[in-house]
């Protein structure tokens, strides 16, 4: 019975962190498919969302309102980032664009240190902290929020890209950029929209994880790296595949930490990434899903 409870505990932990990776990974996929850019500042949007929510909540703003305002602010930051950094360099090489996003991530972290300092901050859980026991394993209500919101975000992305005019315009840019331009769709506007939307998803991920692990200026670095690994493992051209990759990485990390050591979980994640790149460079689920956002 003890082994079963440990198994369930590790599974819950893996699903929780996997759901956070999933939200950020969706942002990677959307940005990459529209702009061709691997945005390594994606994790910093999670950091900004979490710290902004904590600040506004501490100032007396209701939590739900603080969450909404923080996401909107981070989306505006994402849009400004696209107009000021990505758009002017849109004709540059892929390497140049990647270096730009890395540089911007350092700027975001520096600004966070200046505003919030180096000490971690905490956020009140969305619905209390009373644990739920399943097979003697402990599940926090915040974990349910994490998994539920990530799945809801995936459903929302599916509806947006398949049922709305704007979403279909974005998808058209993904499938055939030149043909989309002939139809009057402006990829530049879609680039702005995609990065703003990705920033909002990143902010949401940071807000969800903040009550569990706290928030600090450096939280975005590792979240962004793990989400990138998840997106590559699942398939950078497909959001549902990236979500599956995110849950896979979360579960692998949880079991590595539980049965080996916490020091091994990062090494195991990168080892899985290398294996996938060696044997299935397009991702584990790319053949099943095709090139669709």
Phi, psi and omega per residue, in radians:
X1 nan -0.624 3.139
X2 -1.132 -0.709 3.125
X3 -1.134 -0.638 3.105
X4 -1.148 -0.754 3.133
X5 -1.119 -0.680 3.098
X6 -1.140 -0.712 3.119
X7 -1.068 -0.804 3.125
X8 -1.131 -0.696 3.142
X9 -1.070 -0.792 3.138
X10 -1.168 -0.639 3.108
X11 -1.123 -0.758 3.105
X12 -1.078 -0.753 3.135
X13 -1.101 -0.741 3.140
X14 -1.121 -0.721 3.122
X15 -1.163 -0.631 -3.140
X16 -1.134 -0.949 -3.115
X17 -1.211 -0.550 3.094
X18 -1.109 -0.622 3.128
X19 -1.166 -0.580 3.081
X20 -1.204 -0.810 3.076
X21 -1.009 -0.631 -3.073
X22 -1.096 -0.783 -3.126
X23 -1.077 -0.740 -3.139
X24 -1.250 -0.655 3.135
X25 -1.104 -0.655 3.081
X26 -1.028 -0.697 3.088
X27 -1.070 -0.735 3.070
X28 -1.009 -0.815 -3.073
X29 -1.127 -0.809 -3.118
X30 -1.068 -0.852 -3.115
X31 -1.099 -0.763 -3.098
X32 -1.126 -0.727 -3.079
X33 -1.231 -0.572 -3.112
X34 -1.494 -0.775 -3.007
X35 -1.820 -0.317 -3.039
X36 1.349 0.178 -3.081
X37 -1.818 2.337 2.946
X38 -1.544 1.824 -3.021
X39 -1.490 1.695 -3.122
X40 -1.423 0.130 2.966
X41 -1.652 0.048 -3.074
X42 -1.034 -0.707 3.138
X43 -1.135 -0.489 -3.123
X44 -1.228 -0.419 3.055
X45 -1.126 -0.613 3.075
X46 -1.115 -0.761 3.116
X47 -1.076 -0.801 -3.133
X48 -1.112 -0.744 3.134
X49 -1.069 -0.763 -3.127
X50 -1.142 -0.845 -3.075
X51 -1.207 -0.642 3.088
X52 -1.128 -0.742 3.114
X53 -1.084 -0.770 3.128
X54 -1.071 -0.752 -3.132
X55 -1.109 -0.820 -3.109
X56 -1.222 -0.623 3.086
X57 -1.158 -0.700 3.108
X58 -1.164 -0.481 3.136
X59 -1.382 -0.068 3.077
X60 1.899 -0.021 3.107
X61 -1.281 2.377 3.073
X62 -0.943 2.541 -3.027
X63 -1.002 -0.806 -3.098
X64 -1.089 -0.649 3.138
X65 -1.256 -0.663 3.091
X66 -1.077 -0.683 3.127
X67 -1.109 -0.821 -3.111
X68 -1.099 -0.829 -3.114
X69 -1.109 -0.729 -3.134
X70 -1.086 -0.760 3.131
X71 -1.102 -0.730 3.129
X72 -1.126 -0.709 3.119
X73 -1.110 -0.774 -3.130
X74 -1.160 -0.613 3.069
X75 -1.103 -0.685 3.088
X76 -1.165 -0.678 3.066
X77 -1.078 -0.731 3.101
X78 -1.087 -0.738 3.098
X79 -1.117 -0.721 3.092
X80 -1.115 -0.689 3.094
X81 -1.062 -0.734 3.138
X82 -1.164 -0.769 -3.109
X83 -1.230 -0.639 -3.026
X84 -1.537 -0.501 -3.023
X85 -2.038 -0.826 -3.051
X86 -1.418 -0.812 -3.067
X87 -1.068 -0.816 3.131
X88 -1.099 -0.464 -3.092
X89 -1.826 0.340 -2.999
X90 -1.086 -0.420 -3.134
X91 -1.676 0.095 3.128
X92 -1.379 3.016 3.133
X93 -1.214 2.818 3.117
X94 -1.050 -0.712 3.141
X95 -1.061 -0.712 3.126
X96 -1.114 -0.750 -3.142
X97 -1.135 -0.684 3.107
X98 -1.115 -0.748 3.117
X99 -1.083 -0.659 3.097
X100 -1.068 -0.804 -3.121
X101 -1.135 -0.638 3.098
X102 -1.141 -0.750 3.106
X103 -1.065 -0.727 3.120
X104 -1.127 -0.619 3.110
X105 -1.092 -0.659 3.075
X106 -1.147 -0.667 3.099
X107 -1.088 -0.782 3.128
X108 -1.071 -0.762 3.140
X109 -1.150 -0.695 3.098
X110 -1.094 -0.739 3.108
X111 -1.117 -0.663 3.138
X112 -1.149 -0.711 3.093
X113 -1.080 -0.735 -3.123
X114 -1.126 -0.692 -3.067
X115 -1.484 -0.808 -2.999
X116 -1.900 -0.136 -3.138
X117 1.385 -3.002 -3.063
X118 -1.719 -0.168 -3.113
X119 -1.389 2.502 3.108
X120 -1.200 2.664 3.134
X121 -2.149 2.717 -3.105
X122 -2.082 2.709 3.130
X123 -2.199 2.472 3.125
X124 -1.143 2.334 3.083
X125 -1.009 2.657 -3.070
X126 -1.125 -0.658 -3.061
X127 -2.438 0.905 3.105
X128 1.402 3.105 -3.066
X129 -2.244 0.373 3.130
X130 -1.297 2.080 -3.053
X131 -1.212 2.618 3.049
X132 -1.869 2.254 -3.082
X133 -1.778 2.196 3.090
X134 -2.301 2.023 -3.084
X135 0.925 0.742 3.137
X136 1.195 0.041 3.058
X137 -1.611 2.571 -3.074
X138 -1.739 2.213 3.112
X139 -2.126 2.106 3.127
X140 -1.415 2.518 3.116
X141 -0.983 -0.570 3.133
X142 -1.103 -0.519 3.092
X143 -1.150 -0.668 3.081
X144 -1.119 -0.705 3.067
X145 -1.036 -0.772 -3.094
X146 -1.060 -0.893 -3.109
X147 -1.166 -0.778 -3.112
X148 -1.087 -0.761 -3.112
X149 -1.204 -0.661 3.125
X150 -1.123 -0.711 3.105
X151 -1.196 -0.665 3.093
X152 -1.143 -0.664 3.107
X153 -1.117 -0.702 3.106
X154 -1.108 -0.755 3.096
X155 -1.099 -0.700 3.113
X156 -1.118 -0.694 3.096
X157 -1.128 -0.706 3.117
X158 -1.064 -0.805 3.141
X159 -1.112 -0.778 -3.090
X160 -1.074 -0.832 -3.039
X161 -1.355 -0.353 -3.064
X162 -1.954 -0.293 -3.027
X163 -2.111 -0.139 -3.125
X164 -2.006 2.684 -3.125
X165 -1.115 -0.797 -3.129
X166 -1.082 -0.751 3.123
X167 -1.088 -0.695 3.119
X168 -1.196 -0.559 3.075
X169 -1.143 -0.720 3.079
X170 -1.084 -0.805 3.133
X171 -1.060 -0.652 3.114
X172 -1.084 -0.675 3.100
X173 -1.147 -0.560 3.109
X174 -1.218 -0.813 -3.032
X175 -1.244 -0.795 -3.114
X176 -2.737 1.709 -3.044
X177 -1.073 -0.752 -3.092
X178 -1.157 -0.764 3.121
X179 -1.114 -0.642 3.102
X180 -1.101 -0.680 3.095
X181 -1.125 -0.665 3.113
X182 -1.121 -0.477 3.131
X183 -1.520 0.097 3.091
X184 1.579 0.120 3.108
X185 -1.497 2.340 -3.122
X186 -1.747 1.882 -3.141
X187 -1.023 -0.489 3.139
X188 -1.098 -0.697 3.097
X189 -1.202 -0.638 3.118
X190 -1.169 -0.571 3.076
X191 -1.105 -0.807 3.105
X192 -1.043 -0.784 -3.120
X193 -1.136 -0.750 -3.064
X194 -1.144 -0.745 -3.123
X195 -1.253 -0.634 3.073
X196 -1.110 -0.753 3.123
X197 -1.141 -0.720 3.118
X198 -1.114 -0.666 3.100
X199 -1.098 -0.716 3.107
X200 -1.108 -0.715 3.097
X201 -1.130 -0.721 3.090
X202 -1.074 -0.763 3.118
X203 -1.056 -0.729 3.115
X204 -1.067 -0.719 3.117
X205 -1.068 -0.786 3.138
X206 -1.122 -0.662 3.137
X207 -1.149 -0.677 -3.113
X208 -1.196 -0.698 -3.063
X209 -1.407 -0.350 -3.077
X210 -1.006 -0.739 3.113
X211 -1.169 -0.325 -3.102
X212 -1.587 -0.846 -3.044
X213 -2.068 0.036 -3.102
X214 1.420 3.122 -3.112
X215 -2.420 2.455 3.091
X216 -2.636 2.985 -3.086
X217 -1.092 -0.408 -3.054
X218 -1.763 0.053 -3.071
X219 -1.161 -0.518 -3.065
X220 -1.208 -0.487 -3.077
X221 -1.064 -0.950 -3.090
X222 -1.267 -0.652 3.088
X223 -1.043 -0.755 3.134
X224 -1.138 -0.711 3.139
X225 -1.140 -0.780 -3.121
X226 -1.175 -0.652 3.097
X227 -1.159 -0.641 3.085
X228 -1.111 -0.766 3.086
X229 -1.018 -0.785 -3.139
X230 -1.071 -0.750 -3.130
X231 -1.128 -0.709 3.137
X232 -1.191 -0.746 -3.132
X233 -1.121 -0.758 3.135
X234 -1.264 -0.762 -3.091
X235 2.377 2.010 -3.037
X236 -1.205 -0.165 -3.102
X237 -1.756 0.143 -3.032
X238 -2.599 2.085 -3.075
X239 -1.137 -0.829 3.107
X240 -1.031 -0.641 3.108
X241 -1.151 -0.675 3.104
X242 -1.130 -0.639 3.096
X243 -1.130 -0.759 3.083
X244 -1.071 -0.710 3.084
X245 -1.100 -0.642 3.133
X246 -1.147 -0.798 3.106
X247 -1.134 -0.622 3.111
X248 -1.106 -0.804 3.122
X249 -1.126 -0.718 3.119
X250 -1.052 -0.775 -3.136
X251 -1.193 -0.725 3.112
X252 -1.064 -0.757 3.132
X253 -1.109 -0.763 -3.117
X254 -1.087 -0.775 -3.126
X255 -1.261 -0.570 3.065
X256 -1.133 -0.717 3.123
X257 -1.208 -0.635 -3.083
X258 -1.330 -0.696 -3.043
X259 -1.786 -0.296 3.088
X260 -1.961 -1.600 3.124
X261 -2.847 2.674 3.124
X262 -1.095 -0.441 3.130
X263 -1.236 -0.282 -3.084
X264 -1.637 -0.292 -2.963
X265 -1.098 -0.688 3.122
X266 -1.169 -0.727 3.136
X267 -1.094 -0.696 -3.141
X268 -1.133 -0.715 3.138
X269 -1.073 -0.802 -3.140
X270 -1.201 -0.570 3.080
X271 -1.123 -0.723 3.096
X272 -1.102 -0.714 3.101
X273 -1.027 -0.807 -3.134
X274 -1.096 -0.722 3.127
X275 -1.087 -0.746 3.130
X276 -1.136 -0.733 -3.141
X277 -1.137 -0.582 3.130
X278 -1.235 -0.785 -2.968
X279 -1.804 -0.514 3.132
X280 -2.424 1.256 -3.010
X281 -1.054 -0.343 3.106
X282 -1.521 -0.045 -3.134
X283 1.863 2.730 -3.081
X284 -1.143 -0.586 -2.989
X285 -1.969 0.194 -3.039
X286 -1.133 -0.669 -3.108
X287 -1.178 -0.569 -3.108
X288 -1.346 -0.433 -2.978
X289 -1.902 -0.432 -3.127
X290 1.289 -3.140 -3.103
X291 -1.598 1.510 3.086
X292 -2.465 2.521 3.009
X293 -1.529 nan nan
